[in-house]
Amino acid sequence: MSHLTLVVSKKPINSIELVSSGMETEASLKKKYPQEFNSWRNRRLWAKQHNIPFHPDWNVFSVFLEYVGLAPTKEHTIDRIVNKLGYVPNNIRWASKQTQSENRDNVIWLEYEGKKKTLTEWAKSTYQDKSTLLKRHKAGWDTKGIITGVKPDFILPELRIPRDHPWPEAFKRQWETKYRNSKTPKIRINFLTSEIDRVFKDISIQVSFLLDSYYPDDPDIECEIPIEITQRLEKLESKRILYLSFQKHAKRWIQNYVRFMNSDIA
Protein backbone atom coordinates (compact mmCIF):
# COMPACT_ATOMS: atom_id res chain seq x y z
CA MET A 1 0.00 0.00 0.00
CA SER A 2 1.40 3.39 -0.93
CA HIS A 3 2.07 5.95 1.79
CA LEU A 4 -0.85 8.35 2.23
CA THR A 5 -0.39 11.98 3.19
CA LEU A 6 -2.65 14.83 4.17
CA VAL A 7 -4.07 16.50 1.08
CA VAL A 8 -5.08 19.81 2.65
CA SER A 9 -2.44 22.02 4.26
CA LYS A 10 -2.97 22.26 8.00
CA LYS A 11 -2.20 25.09 10.40
CA PRO A 12 0.15 23.55 12.97
CA ILE A 13 -0.40 23.93 16.71
CA ASN A 14 1.71 22.68 19.61
CA SER A 15 -1.32 21.62 21.63
CA ILE A 16 0.45 18.86 23.60
CA GLU A 17 3.16 21.31 24.67
CA LEU A 18 0.52 23.86 25.71
CA VAL A 19 -1.22 21.30 27.92
CA SER A 20 1.96 19.84 29.41
CA SER A 21 3.29 23.31 30.24
CA GLY A 22 0.08 24.24 32.01
CA MET A 23 -0.67 27.11 29.63
CA GLU A 24 -3.82 25.32 28.45
CA THR A 25 -6.05 22.51 29.68
CA GLU A 26 -8.02 20.00 27.61
CA ALA A 27 -11.22 21.89 28.46
CA SER A 28 -9.76 25.27 27.50
CA LEU A 29 -8.49 23.90 24.18
CA LYS A 30 -11.99 22.62 23.41
CA LYS A 31 -13.44 26.05 24.16
CA LYS A 32 -10.75 27.86 22.21
CA TYR A 33 -11.06 25.72 19.07
CA PRO A 34 -14.79 24.77 18.84
CA GLN A 35 -14.66 23.88 15.13
CA GLU A 36 -11.82 21.42 15.61
CA PHE A 37 -13.40 20.10 18.83
CA ASN A 38 -16.80 19.47 17.20
CA SER A 39 -15.19 17.74 14.22
CA TRP A 40 -13.07 15.53 16.53
CA ARG A 41 -16.04 14.66 18.74
CA ASN A 42 -18.34 13.88 15.80
CA ARG A 43 -15.81 11.62 14.07
CA ARG A 44 -14.94 9.80 17.30
CA LEU A 45 -18.62 9.09 18.03
CA TRP A 46 -19.26 8.07 14.43
CA ALA A 47 -16.32 5.67 14.53
CA LYS A 48 -17.51 4.12 17.79
CA GLN A 49 -21.11 3.66 16.65
CA HIS A 50 -20.16 2.22 13.25
CA ASN A 51 -17.22 0.08 14.40
CA ILE A 52 -14.71 2.13 12.39
CA PRO A 53 -11.00 2.12 13.42
CA PHE A 54 -10.05 5.20 15.48
CA HIS A 55 -6.44 5.69 16.56
CA PRO A 56 -6.47 5.19 20.38
CA ASP A 57 -4.07 8.07 21.09
CA TRP A 58 -6.58 10.42 19.47
CA ASN A 59 -9.14 9.86 22.21
CA VAL A 60 -7.28 12.76 23.84
CA PHE A 61 -8.27 15.95 22.03
CA SER A 62 -4.90 17.71 22.40
CA VAL A 63 -3.07 14.74 20.82
CA PHE A 64 -5.50 14.69 17.90
CA LEU A 65 -5.22 18.47 17.46
CA GLU A 66 -1.43 18.27 17.49
CA TYR A 67 -1.52 15.78 14.63
CA VAL A 68 -4.18 17.24 12.37
CA GLY A 69 -3.61 20.94 13.12
CA LEU A 70 -6.18 23.72 12.86
CA ALA A 71 -8.78 23.69 10.10
CA PRO A 72 -7.68 25.76 7.06
CA THR A 73 -11.14 27.38 6.77
CA LYS A 74 -14.53 27.26 8.50
CA GLU A 75 -15.81 25.07 5.65
CA HIS A 76 -13.40 22.20 6.34
CA THR A 77 -14.09 19.11 8.46
CA ILE A 78 -12.19 15.89 9.13
CA ASP A 79 -12.33 13.33 6.32
CA ARG A 80 -10.88 9.86 5.71
CA ILE A 81 -8.74 9.62 2.59
CA VAL A 82 -9.51 5.90 2.22
CA ASN A 83 -12.84 5.23 3.92
CA LYS A 84 -12.28 1.60 4.86
CA LEU A 85 -9.02 2.33 6.71
CA GLY A 86 -10.68 4.47 9.37
CA TYR A 87 -9.37 7.40 11.40
CA VAL A 88 -5.71 6.49 11.65
CA PRO A 89 -2.38 8.27 10.97
CA ASN A 90 -1.75 9.18 7.34
CA ASN A 91 -5.42 8.63 6.46
CA ILE A 92 -7.18 11.80 7.66
CA ARG A 93 -7.26 15.34 6.35
CA TRP A 94 -9.16 18.58 6.55
CA ALA A 95 -11.43 18.55 3.50
CA SER A 96 -14.22 20.67 2.04
CA LYS A 97 -17.77 19.35 1.61
CA GLN A 98 -17.23 18.98 -2.14
CA THR A 99 -14.05 16.93 -1.66
CA GLN A 100 -15.79 14.71 0.88
CA SER A 101 -18.84 14.18 -1.32
CA GLU A 102 -16.57 13.05 -4.18
CA ASN A 103 -14.78 10.68 -1.80
CA ARG A 104 -17.90 8.68 -0.91
CA ASP A 105 -18.20 5.05 -1.94
CA ASN A 106 -21.47 5.68 -3.80
CA VAL A 107 -20.11 8.44 -6.07
CA ILE A 108 -20.58 7.60 -9.76
CA TRP A 109 -17.39 8.00 -11.80
CA LEU A 110 -17.53 8.07 -15.61
CA GLU A 111 -14.59 7.87 -18.00
CA TYR A 112 -15.10 9.22 -21.52
CA GLU A 113 -12.61 10.31 -24.19
CA GLY A 114 -9.70 9.89 -21.80
CA LYS A 115 -11.23 12.00 -19.02
CA LYS A 116 -12.48 10.62 -15.71
CA LYS A 117 -14.98 12.73 -13.76
CA THR A 118 -17.86 12.27 -11.37
CA LEU A 119 -21.35 12.25 -12.82
CA THR A 120 -21.92 15.64 -11.17
CA GLU A 121 -18.82 17.10 -12.82
CA TRP A 122 -19.87 15.74 -16.24
CA ALA A 123 -23.27 17.37 -15.80
CA LYS A 124 -21.67 20.74 -15.04
CA SER A 125 -19.13 20.56 -17.86
CA THR A 126 -21.80 19.60 -20.44
CA TYR A 127 -24.39 22.09 -19.11
CA GLN A 128 -26.93 19.39 -18.26
CA ASP A 129 -28.94 18.67 -15.13
CA LYS A 130 -27.40 16.07 -12.85
CA SER A 131 -30.79 14.36 -12.59
CA THR A 132 -30.84 13.85 -16.38
CA LEU A 133 -27.51 12.02 -16.38
CA LEU A 134 -28.53 10.05 -13.31
CA LYS A 135 -31.73 8.83 -15.00
CA ARG A 136 -29.73 7.65 -18.02
CA HIS A 137 -27.30 5.84 -15.72
CA LYS A 138 -30.10 4.09 -13.82
CA ALA A 139 -31.76 3.13 -17.12
CA GLY A 140 -28.63 1.20 -18.11
CA TRP A 141 -27.25 3.57 -20.76
CA ASP A 142 -23.58 3.25 -21.67
CA THR A 143 -21.07 5.93 -20.64
CA LYS A 144 -21.15 7.72 -23.99
CA GLY A 145 -24.95 7.82 -23.94
CA ILE A 146 -25.09 9.13 -20.38
CA ILE A 147 -22.80 12.05 -21.22
CA THR A 148 -23.85 12.88 -24.79
CA GLY A 149 -27.55 12.04 -24.57
CA VAL A 150 -27.37 9.63 -27.52
CA LYS A 151 -29.52 6.68 -26.45
CA PRO A 152 -27.84 3.28 -26.90
CA ASP A 153 -29.46 0.66 -29.11
CA PHE A 154 -29.99 -1.68 -26.14
CA ILE A 155 -30.62 -1.67 -22.42
CA LEU A 156 -28.33 -3.81 -20.30
CA PRO A 157 -30.03 -7.21 -19.72
CA GLU A 158 -29.21 -7.10 -16.01
CA LEU A 159 -31.42 -4.02 -15.64
CA ARG A 160 -34.56 -5.55 -17.14
CA ILE A 161 -37.20 -5.78 -14.46
CA PRO A 162 -39.44 -8.89 -14.23
CA ARG A 163 -43.18 -8.25 -14.48
CA ASP A 164 -43.94 -9.77 -11.07
CA HIS A 165 -41.50 -7.53 -9.22
CA PRO A 166 -42.45 -6.34 -5.68
CA TRP A 167 -40.90 -2.88 -5.99
CA PRO A 168 -42.87 0.36 -5.38
CA GLU A 169 -43.79 1.39 -8.93
CA ALA A 170 -42.31 4.90 -8.80
CA PHE A 171 -38.97 3.53 -7.55
CA LYS A 172 -38.78 0.21 -9.38
CA ARG A 173 -35.62 1.06 -11.35
CA GLN A 174 -33.73 2.15 -8.24
CA TRP A 175 -34.78 -0.94 -6.27
CA GLU A 176 -34.00 -3.34 -9.11
CA THR A 177 -30.52 -1.82 -9.54
CA LYS A 178 -29.88 -2.03 -5.81
CA TYR A 179 -31.05 -5.64 -5.77
CA ARG A 180 -28.82 -6.61 -8.71
CA ASN A 181 -25.79 -4.86 -7.23
CA SER A 182 -26.25 -6.63 -3.89
CA LYS A 183 -25.83 -10.05 -5.54
CA THR A 184 -27.90 -11.48 -2.71
CA PRO A 185 -29.41 -14.98 -2.84
CA LYS A 186 -32.63 -13.59 -1.36
CA ILE A 187 -35.75 -13.34 -3.49
CA ARG A 188 -36.82 -9.78 -4.30
CA ILE A 189 -39.56 -9.39 -1.69
CA ASN A 190 -37.27 -10.67 1.08
CA PHE A 191 -34.57 -8.26 -0.05
CA LEU A 192 -37.07 -5.39 -0.01
CA THR A 193 -38.29 -6.08 3.54
CA SER A 194 -34.81 -6.68 4.95
CA GLU A 195 -33.46 -3.53 3.31
CA ILE A 196 -36.34 -1.49 4.75
CA ASP A 197 -35.53 -2.83 8.25
CA ARG A 198 -31.84 -2.04 7.75
CA VAL A 199 -32.56 1.55 6.72
CA PHE A 200 -34.84 2.09 9.72
CA LYS A 201 -32.04 0.92 12.05
CA ASP A 202 -29.50 3.12 10.26
CA ILE A 203 -31.76 6.17 10.55
CA SER A 204 -32.18 5.52 14.28
CA ILE A 205 -28.40 5.31 14.74
CA GLN A 206 -27.78 8.51 12.76
CA VAL A 207 -30.42 10.45 14.69
CA SER A 208 -28.92 9.30 18.01
CA PHE A 209 -25.45 10.24 16.79
CA LEU A 210 -26.50 13.72 15.68
CA LEU A 211 -28.29 14.43 18.96
CA ASP A 212 -25.64 12.93 21.24
CA SER A 213 -22.74 14.60 19.46
CA TYR A 214 -23.89 18.06 20.52
CA TYR A 215 -24.01 17.34 24.24
CA PRO A 216 -20.35 17.72 25.28
CA ASP A 217 -18.68 15.65 28.00
CA ASP A 218 -17.52 18.83 29.73
CA PRO A 219 -20.44 20.47 31.59
CA ASP A 220 -18.83 23.92 31.36
CA ILE A 221 -18.90 23.92 27.56
CA GLU A 222 -21.94 25.36 25.84
CA CYS A 223 -22.67 24.14 22.31
CA GLU A 224 -25.53 25.17 20.08
CA ILE A 225 -26.89 22.73 17.55
CA PRO A 226 -25.93 24.17 14.13
CA ILE A 227 -28.59 24.71 11.50
CA GLU A 228 -26.96 22.10 9.23
CA ILE A 229 -27.51 19.45 11.90
CA THR A 230 -31.17 20.43 12.18
CA GLN A 231 -31.44 20.16 8.39
CA ARG A 232 -29.84 16.70 8.45
CA LEU A 233 -32.35 15.60 11.07
CA GLU A 234 -35.17 16.85 8.87
CA LYS A 235 -33.78 14.91 5.89
CA LEU A 236 -33.58 11.76 8.00
CA GLU A 237 -37.21 12.23 9.02
CA SER A 238 -38.20 12.62 5.35
CA LYS A 239 -36.31 9.43 4.54
CA ARG A 240 -38.04 7.63 7.41
CA ILE A 241 -41.46 8.69 6.07
CA LEU A 242 -40.48 7.51 2.56
CA TYR A 243 -39.44 4.09 3.87
CA LEU A 244 -42.64 3.85 5.88
CA SER A 245 -44.46 4.08 2.55
CA PHE A 246 -42.17 1.34 1.18
CA GLN A 247 -42.99 -0.78 4.22
CA LYS A 248 -46.75 -0.35 3.67
CA HIS A 249 -46.31 -1.24 0.00
CA ALA A 250 -44.37 -4.40 0.87
CA LYS A 251 -47.08 -5.52 3.32
CA ARG A 252 -49.80 -4.97 0.71
CA TRP A 253 -47.77 -6.85 -1.90
CA ILE A 254 -47.30 -9.83 0.43
CA GLN A 255 -51.01 -9.85 1.33
CA ASN A 256 -52.01 -9.79 -2.34
CA TYR A 257 -49.52 -12.54 -3.15
CA VAL A 258 -50.86 -14.77 -0.34
CA ARG A 259 -54.44 -14.20 -1.51
CA PHE A 260 -53.46 -15.03 -5.08
CA MET A 261 -51.72 -18.25 -4.03
CA ASN A 262 -54.66 -19.32 -1.86
CA SER A 263 -57.16 -18.68 -4.65
CA ASP A 264 -54.97 -20.62 -7.09
CA ILE A 265 -54.85 -23.61 -4.72
CA ALA A 266 -58.61 -23.49 -4.15
C-alpha atoms as a printed R data frame, in Angstrom:
    type eleno elety resid chain resno       x       y       z
1   ATOM     1    CA   MET     A     1   0.000   0.000   0.000
2   ATOM     2    CA   SER     A     2   1.404   3.389  -0.930
3   ATOM     3    CA   HIS     A     3   2.073   5.946   1.788
4   ATOM     4    CA   LEU     A     4  -0.850   8.348   2.227
5   ATOM     5    CA   THR     A     5  -0.392  11.982   3.193
6   ATOM     6    CA   LEU     A     6  -2.646  14.832   4.169
7   ATOM     7    CA   VAL     A     7  -4.075  16.500   1.082
8   ATOM     8    CA   VAL     A     8  -5.081  19.814   2.647
9   ATOM     9    CA   SER     A     9  -2.438  22.017   4.257
10  ATOM    10    CA   LYS     A    10  -2.971  22.265   7.998
11  ATOM    11    CA   LYS     A    11  -2.197  25.090  10.396
12  ATOM    12    CA   PRO     A    12   0.150  23.548  12.974
13  ATOM    13    CA   ILE     A    13  -0.401  23.927  16.709
14  ATOM    14    CA   ASN     A    14   1.711  22.685  19.612
15  ATOM    15    CA   SER     A    15  -1.323  21.618  21.633
16  ATOM    16    CA   ILE     A    16   0.454  18.860  23.595
17  ATOM    17    CA   GLU     A    17   3.157  21.314  24.674
18  ATOM    18    CA   LEU     A    18   0.525  23.859  25.711
19  ATOM    19    CA   VAL     A    19  -1.224  21.298  27.922
20  ATOM    20    CA   SER     A    20   1.958  19.836  29.411
21  ATOM    21    CA   SER     A    21   3.294  23.307  30.244
22  ATOM    22    CA   GLY     A    22   0.083  24.236  32.014
23  ATOM    23    CA   MET     A    23  -0.669  27.113  29.630
24  ATOM    24    CA   GLU     A    24  -3.819  25.325  28.447
25  ATOM    25    CA   THR     A    25  -6.049  22.505  29.676
26  ATOM    26    CA   GLU     A    26  -8.018  20.002  27.615
27  ATOM    27    CA   ALA     A    27 -11.225  21.893  28.458
28  ATOM    28    CA   SER     A    28  -9.756  25.272  27.502
29  ATOM    29    CA   LEU     A    29  -8.492  23.899  24.177
30  ATOM    30    CA   LYS     A    30 -11.992  22.616  23.408
31  ATOM    31    CA   LYS     A    31 -13.440  26.045  24.159
32  ATOM    32    CA   LYS     A    32 -10.748  27.860  22.207
33  ATOM    33    CA   TYR     A    33 -11.064  25.716  19.072
34  ATOM    34    CA   PRO     A    34 -14.794  24.765  18.840
35  ATOM    35    CA   GLN     A    35 -14.664  23.875  15.127
36  ATOM    36    CA   GLU     A    36 -11.823  21.419  15.611
37  ATOM    37    CA   PHE     A    37 -13.402  20.105  18.829
38  ATOM    38    CA   ASN     A    38 -16.802  19.472  17.196
39  ATOM    39    CA   SER     A    39 -15.186  17.737  14.216
40  ATOM    40    CA   TRP     A    40 -13.070  15.531  16.529
41  ATOM    41    CA   ARG     A    41 -16.040  14.665  18.741
42  ATOM    42    CA   ASN     A    42 -18.337  13.877  15.802
43  ATOM    43    CA   ARG     A    43 -15.811  11.625  14.070
44  ATOM    44    CA   ARG     A    44 -14.939   9.798  17.304
45  ATOM    45    CA   LEU     A    45 -18.617   9.087  18.027
46  ATOM    46    CA   TRP     A    46 -19.257   8.068  14.431
47  ATOM    47    CA   ALA     A    47 -16.315   5.665  14.529
48  ATOM    48    CA   LYS     A    48 -17.509   4.119  17.794
49  ATOM    49    CA   GLN     A    49 -21.110   3.663  16.654
50  ATOM    50    CA   HIS     A    50 -20.165   2.216  13.253
51  ATOM    51    CA   ASN     A    51 -17.220   0.076  14.400
52  ATOM    52    CA   ILE     A    52 -14.706   2.132  12.388
53  ATOM    53    CA   PRO     A    53 -11.004   2.119  13.425
54  ATOM    54    CA   PHE     A    54 -10.055   5.198  15.475
55  ATOM    55    CA   HIS     A    55  -6.441   5.692  16.561
56  ATOM    56    CA   PRO     A    56  -6.467   5.188  20.379
57  ATOM    57    CA   ASP     A    57  -4.073   8.072  21.088
58  ATOM    58    CA   TRP     A    58  -6.580  10.420  19.470
59  ATOM    59    CA   ASN     A    59  -9.137   9.856  22.206
60  ATOM    60    CA   VAL     A    60  -7.277  12.760  23.843
61  ATOM    61    CA   PHE     A    61  -8.272  15.951  22.027
62  ATOM    62    CA   SER     A    62  -4.904  17.705  22.400
63  ATOM    63    CA   VAL     A    63  -3.075  14.741  20.821
64  ATOM    64    CA   PHE     A    64  -5.499  14.692  17.901
65  ATOM    65    CA   LEU     A    65  -5.221  18.474  17.457
66  ATOM    66    CA   GLU     A    66  -1.426  18.274  17.488
67  ATOM    67    CA   TYR     A    67  -1.523  15.778  14.628
68  ATOM    68    CA   VAL     A    68  -4.181  17.245  12.368
69  ATOM    69    CA   GLY     A    69  -3.613  20.942  13.117
70  ATOM    70    CA   LEU     A    70  -6.181  23.715  12.856
71  ATOM    71    CA   ALA     A    71  -8.783  23.690  10.095
72  ATOM    72    CA   PRO     A    72  -7.684  25.762   7.055
73  ATOM    73    CA   THR     A    73 -11.144  27.376   6.768
74  ATOM    74    CA   LYS     A    74 -14.533  27.261   8.499
75  ATOM    75    CA   GLU     A    75 -15.812  25.070   5.648
76  ATOM    76    CA   HIS     A    76 -13.404  22.197   6.340
77  ATOM    77    CA   THR     A    77 -14.092  19.110   8.464
78  ATOM    78    CA   ILE     A    78 -12.188  15.888   9.127
79  ATOM    79    CA   ASP     A    79 -12.327  13.334   6.320
80  ATOM    80    CA   ARG     A    80 -10.884   9.858   5.714
81  ATOM    81    CA   ILE     A    81  -8.735   9.619   2.588
82  ATOM    82    CA   VAL     A    82  -9.507   5.896   2.219
83  ATOM    83    CA   ASN     A    83 -12.838   5.233   3.923
84  ATOM    84    CA   LYS     A    84 -12.282   1.600   4.858
85  ATOM    85    CA   LEU     A    85  -9.023   2.335   6.711
86  ATOM    86    CA   GLY     A    86 -10.678   4.472   9.375
87  ATOM    87    CA   TYR     A    87  -9.372   7.403  11.404
88  ATOM    88    CA   VAL     A    88  -5.712   6.487  11.652
89  ATOM    89    CA   PRO     A    89  -2.385   8.270  10.969
90  ATOM    90    CA   ASN     A    90  -1.752   9.184   7.342
91  ATOM    91    CA   ASN     A    91  -5.420   8.626   6.465
92  ATOM    92    CA   ILE     A    92  -7.176  11.803   7.664
93  ATOM    93    CA   ARG     A    93  -7.263  15.336   6.349
94  ATOM    94    CA   TRP     A    94  -9.162  18.577   6.547
95  ATOM    95    CA   ALA     A    95 -11.428  18.555   3.497
96  ATOM    96    CA   SER     A    96 -14.218  20.671   2.041
97  ATOM    97    CA   LYS     A    97 -17.769  19.349   1.607
98  ATOM    98    CA   GLN     A    98 -17.227  18.978  -2.143
99  ATOM    99    CA   THR     A    99 -14.050  16.925  -1.659
100 ATOM   100    CA   GLN     A   100 -15.791  14.706   0.883
101 ATOM   101    CA   SER     A   101 -18.838  14.176  -1.323
102 ATOM   102    CA   GLU     A   102 -16.573  13.053  -4.183
103 ATOM   103    CA   ASN     A   103 -14.783  10.685  -1.798
104 ATOM   104    CA   ARG     A   104 -17.904   8.684  -0.915
105 ATOM   105    CA   ASP     A   105 -18.200   5.048  -1.937
106 ATOM   106    CA   ASN     A   106 -21.467   5.676  -3.803
107 ATOM   107    CA   VAL     A   107 -20.113   8.437  -6.072
108 ATOM   108    CA   ILE     A   108 -20.578   7.597  -9.757
109 ATOM   109    CA   TRP     A   109 -17.394   7.998 -11.802
110 ATOM   110    CA   LEU     A   110 -17.532   8.074 -15.608
111 ATOM   111    CA   GLU     A   111 -14.589   7.867 -18.001
112 ATOM   112    CA   TYR     A   112 -15.099   9.225 -21.517
113 ATOM   113    CA   GLU     A   113 -12.606  10.308 -24.192
114 ATOM   114    CA   GLY     A   114  -9.699   9.894 -21.798
115 ATOM   115    CA   LYS     A   115 -11.229  11.998 -19.023
116 ATOM   116    CA   LYS     A   116 -12.482  10.619 -15.714
117 ATOM   117    CA   LYS     A   117 -14.975  12.730 -13.757
118 ATOM   118    CA   THR     A   118 -17.857  12.271 -11.366
119 ATOM   119    CA   LEU     A   119 -21.348  12.250 -12.817
120 ATOM   120    CA   THR     A   120 -21.918  15.637 -11.166
121 ATOM   121    CA   GLU     A   121 -18.818  17.099 -12.823
122 ATOM   122    CA   TRP     A   122 -19.866  15.738 -16.240
123 ATOM   123    CA   ALA     A   123 -23.266  17.366 -15.799
124 ATOM   124    CA   LYS     A   124 -21.669  20.743 -15.038
125 ATOM   125    CA   SER     A   125 -19.125  20.562 -17.860
126 ATOM   126    CA   THR     A   126 -21.797  19.602 -20.435
127 ATOM   127    CA   TYR     A   127 -24.392  22.087 -19.113
128 ATOM   128    CA   GLN     A   128 -26.927  19.387 -18.256
129 ATOM   129    CA   ASP     A   129 -28.938  18.670 -15.128
130 ATOM   130    CA   LYS     A   130 -27.398  16.069 -12.855
131 ATOM   131    CA   SER     A   131 -30.790  14.360 -12.590
132 ATOM   132    CA   THR     A   132 -30.837  13.850 -16.380
133 ATOM   133    CA   LEU     A   133 -27.510  12.020 -16.377
134 ATOM   134    CA   LEU     A   134 -28.527  10.048 -13.310
135 ATOM   135    CA   LYS     A   135 -31.731   8.832 -15.003
136 ATOM   136    CA   ARG     A   136 -29.735   7.646 -18.015
137 ATOM   137    CA   HIS     A   137 -27.302   5.844 -15.724
138 ATOM   138    CA   LYS     A   138 -30.104   4.089 -13.819
139 ATOM   139    CA   ALA     A   139 -31.761   3.131 -17.116
140 ATOM   140    CA   GLY     A   140 -28.633   1.196 -18.111
141 ATOM   141    CA   TRP     A   141 -27.247   3.575 -20.760
142 ATOM   142    CA   ASP     A   142 -23.584   3.247 -21.668
143 ATOM   143    CA   THR     A   143 -21.072   5.935 -20.643
144 ATOM   144    CA   LYS     A   144 -21.154   7.719 -23.992
145 ATOM   145    CA   GLY     A   145 -24.951   7.823 -23.941
146 ATOM   146    CA   ILE     A   146 -25.087   9.131 -20.383
147 ATOM   147    CA   ILE     A   147 -22.802  12.050 -21.215
148 ATOM   148    CA   THR     A   148 -23.852  12.879 -24.790
149 ATOM   149    CA   GLY     A   149 -27.547  12.044 -24.568
150 ATOM   150    CA   VAL     A   150 -27.370   9.630 -27.520
151 ATOM   151    CA   LYS     A   151 -29.517   6.677 -26.450
152 ATOM   152    CA   PRO     A   152 -27.839   3.281 -26.900
153 ATOM   153    CA   ASP     A   153 -29.459   0.660 -29.111
154 ATOM   154    CA   PHE     A   154 -29.994  -1.677 -26.143
155 ATOM   155    CA   ILE     A   155 -30.619  -1.671 -22.418
156 ATOM   156    CA   LEU     A   156 -28.332  -3.812 -20.305
157 ATOM   157    CA   PRO     A   157 -30.029  -7.209 -19.720
158 ATOM   158    CA   GLU     A   158 -29.212  -7.102 -16.006
159 ATOM   159    CA   LEU     A   159 -31.417  -4.015 -15.638
160 ATOM   160    CA   ARG     A   160 -34.556  -5.554 -17.142
161 ATOM   161    CA   ILE     A   161 -37.203  -5.781 -14.459
162 ATOM   162    CA   PRO     A   162 -39.443  -8.886 -14.229
163 ATOM   163    CA   ARG     A   163 -43.178  -8.254 -14.480
164 ATOM   164    CA   ASP     A   164 -43.939  -9.771 -11.075
165 ATOM   165    CA   HIS     A   165 -41.501  -7.525  -9.217
166 ATOM   166    CA   PRO     A   166 -42.448  -6.342  -5.685
167 ATOM   167    CA   TRP     A   167 -40.905  -2.875  -5.988
168 ATOM   168    CA   PRO     A   168 -42.871   0.357  -5.381
169 ATOM   169    CA   GLU     A   169 -43.788   1.395  -8.933
170 ATOM   170    CA   ALA     A   170 -42.305   4.903  -8.802
171 ATOM   171    CA   PHE     A   171 -38.975   3.526  -7.547
172 ATOM   172    CA   LYS     A   172 -38.783   0.205  -9.383
173 ATOM   173    CA   ARG     A   173 -35.624   1.059 -11.350
174 ATOM   174    CA   GLN     A   174 -33.726   2.153  -8.239
175 ATOM   175    CA   TRP     A   175 -34.776  -0.935  -6.274
176 ATOM   176    CA   GLU     A   176 -33.996  -3.337  -9.114
177 ATOM   177    CA   THR     A   177 -30.524  -1.819  -9.542
178 ATOM   178    CA   LYS     A   178 -29.878  -2.033  -5.807
179 ATOM   179    CA   TYR     A   179 -31.046  -5.639  -5.772
180 ATOM   180    CA   ARG     A   180 -28.824  -6.610  -8.706
181 ATOM   181    CA   ASN     A   181 -25.788  -4.864  -7.233
182 ATOM   182    CA   SER     A   182 -26.249  -6.626  -3.889
183 ATOM   183    CA   LYS     A   183 -25.828 -10.054  -5.542
184 ATOM   184    CA   THR     A   184 -27.899 -11.480  -2.708
185 ATOM   185    CA   PRO     A   185 -29.408 -14.983  -2.843
186 ATOM   186    CA   LYS     A   186 -32.630 -13.589  -1.360
187 ATOM   187    CA   ILE     A   187 -35.747 -13.339  -3.492
188 ATOM   188    CA   ARG     A   188 -36.816  -9.779  -4.301
189 ATOM   189    CA   ILE     A   189 -39.556  -9.386  -1.688
190 ATOM   190    CA   ASN     A   190 -37.270 -10.665   1.085
191 ATOM   191    CA   PHE     A   191 -34.569  -8.264  -0.047
192 ATOM   192    CA   LEU     A   192 -37.066  -5.395  -0.012
193 ATOM   193    CA   THR     A   193 -38.288  -6.075   3.536
194 ATOM   194    CA   SER     A   194 -34.805  -6.681   4.953
195 ATOM   195    CA   GLU     A   195 -33.465  -3.533   3.308
196 ATOM   196    CA   ILE     A   196 -36.340  -1.491   4.755
197 ATOM   197    CA   ASP     A   197 -35.525  -2.828   8.250
198 ATOM   198    CA   ARG     A   198 -31.839  -2.035   7.745
199 ATOM   199    CA   VAL     A   199 -32.559   1.552   6.716
200 ATOM   200    CA   PHE     A   200 -34.842   2.092   9.717
201 ATOM   201    CA   LYS     A   201 -32.044   0.923  12.046
202 ATOM   202    CA   ASP     A   202 -29.502   3.124  10.259
203 ATOM   203    CA   ILE     A   203 -31.762   6.174  10.548
204 ATOM   204    CA   SER     A   204 -32.179   5.523  14.278
205 ATOM   205    CA   ILE     A   205 -28.396   5.310  14.736
206 ATOM   206    CA   GLN     A   206 -27.784   8.507  12.764
207 ATOM   207    CA   VAL     A   207 -30.417  10.452  14.694
208 ATOM   208    CA   SER     A   208 -28.925   9.301  18.009
209 ATOM   209    CA   PHE     A   209 -25.451  10.236  16.792
210 ATOM   210    CA   LEU     A   210 -26.504  13.716  15.683
211 ATOM   211    CA   LEU     A   211 -28.287  14.431  18.955
212 ATOM   212    CA   ASP     A   212 -25.643  12.929  21.245
213 ATOM   213    CA   SER     A   213 -22.744  14.603  19.459
214 ATOM   214    CA   TYR     A   214 -23.889  18.064  20.521
215 ATOM   215    CA   TYR     A   215 -24.010  17.341  24.235
216 ATOM   216    CA   PRO     A   216 -20.349  17.723  25.280
217 ATOM   217    CA   ASP     A   217 -18.679  15.653  27.998
218 ATOM   218    CA   ASP     A   218 -17.523  18.825  29.728
219 ATOM   219    CA   PRO     A   219 -20.440  20.472  31.591
220 ATOM   220    CA   ASP     A   220 -18.826  23.922  31.363
221 ATOM   221    CA   ILE     A   221 -18.901  23.916  27.556
222 ATOM   222    CA   GLU     A   222 -21.944  25.362  25.838
223 ATOM   223    CA   CYS     A   223 -22.667  24.141  22.308
224 ATOM   224    CA   GLU     A   224 -25.534  25.174  20.080
225 ATOM   225    CA   ILE     A   225 -26.890  22.726  17.548
226 ATOM   226    CA   PRO     A   226 -25.927  24.170  14.133
227 ATOM   227    CA   ILE     A   227 -28.588  24.712  11.495
228 ATOM   228    CA   GLU     A   228 -26.965  22.104   9.229
229 ATOM   229    CA   ILE     A   229 -27.508  19.446  11.896
230 ATOM   230    CA   THR     A   230 -31.173  20.430  12.176
231 ATOM   231    CA   GLN     A   231 -31.441  20.158   8.391
232 ATOM   232    CA   ARG     A   232 -29.844  16.696   8.446
233 ATOM   233    CA   LEU     A   233 -32.349  15.596  11.074
234 ATOM   234    CA   GLU     A   234 -35.172  16.852   8.868
235 ATOM   235    CA   LYS     A   235 -33.775  14.908   5.891
236 ATOM   236    CA   LEU     A   236 -33.579  11.762   8.001
237 ATOM   237    CA   GLU     A   237 -37.211  12.227   9.019
238 ATOM   238    CA   SER     A   238 -38.201  12.623   5.355
239 ATOM   239    CA   LYS     A   239 -36.309   9.435   4.542
240 ATOM   240    CA   ARG     A   240 -38.044   7.632   7.405
241 ATOM   241    CA   ILE     A   241 -41.457   8.686   6.068
242 ATOM   242    CA   LEU     A   242 -40.485   7.507   2.564
243 ATOM   243    CA   TYR     A   243 -39.439   4.088   3.872
244 ATOM   244    CA   LEU     A   244 -42.641   3.846   5.876
245 ATOM   245    CA   SER     A   245 -44.457   4.076   2.546
246 ATOM   246    CA   PHE     A   246 -42.165   1.340   1.183
247 ATOM   247    CA   GLN     A   247 -42.991  -0.782   4.218
248 ATOM   248    CA   LYS     A   248 -46.749  -0.352   3.671
249 ATOM   249    CA   HIS     A   249 -46.315  -1.238  -0.003
250 ATOM   250    CA   ALA     A   250 -44.372  -4.397   0.872
251 ATOM   251    CA   LYS     A   251 -47.083  -5.522   3.324
252 ATOM   252    CA   ARG     A   252 -49.801  -4.967   0.713
253 ATOM   253    CA   TRP     A   253 -47.771  -6.851  -1.903
254 ATOM   254    CA   ILE     A   254 -47.300  -9.827   0.435
255 ATOM   255    CA   GLN     A   255 -51.013  -9.853   1.332
256 ATOM   256    CA   ASN     A   256 -52.005  -9.792  -2.337
257 ATOM   257    CA   TYR     A   257 -49.523 -12.536  -3.147
258 ATOM   258    CA   VAL     A   258 -50.864 -14.773  -0.343
259 ATOM   259    CA   ARG     A   259 -54.445 -14.204  -1.514
260 ATOM   260    CA   PHE     A   260 -53.463 -15.026  -5.083
261 ATOM   261    CA   MET     A   261 -51.718 -18.251  -4.030
262 ATOM   262    CA   ASN     A   262 -54.658 -19.318  -1.861
263 ATOM   263    CA   SER     A   263 -57.160 -18.684  -4.654
264 ATOM   264    CA   ASP     A   264 -54.970 -20.619  -7.085
265 ATOM   265    CA   ILE     A   265 -54.847 -23.606  -4.715
266 ATOM   266    CA   ALA     A   266 -58.613 -23.486  -4.155
